[in-house]
Amino acid sequence: MYQLYRFGTRLSSYGTNFVIVGAGTAGCVLANRLSENPDVQVTLIEAGGPATDPSIMDPKQWPYLTGSGVDWGYRTVPQPHTDGRVHDWPRGKVMGGDQQHQCHGSCSRASQRF
């Protein structure tokens, strides 16, 4: 469960001990571990929100998530070893972060090997 705060809210007034920015895999694990202590109040901030798009859970849709509403839309600088091309750099804009994009790509590639 998560709590939404209005922009400009003073988190210290809520008794927050730790503020974690980014609810990707590492941020969620860190928030979970810190919150195991009942004396600690943890606030986890994620710009993208919950992963409610059904395409995220469908491995066949993984290639189509790039450039969608659940992707930050990052691109690389021109890469000299790919003839100066610029490439998409998918990054998950949801709770769970990049794993929402990339785990399905890894799973689908792995299943083709067996």
Buried (B, 14 or more C-beta within 10 A) or exposed (E): EEEEEEEEEEBEEEEBBBEBEBBBBEBBEBBEEBBEEEEEBBBBBBEBBEBEBEBBEEBEBBEEBBEBEBBBEEEEEEEEEEEEEEEEEBBBBBBBBBBBBBBBBEEEEEEEEE
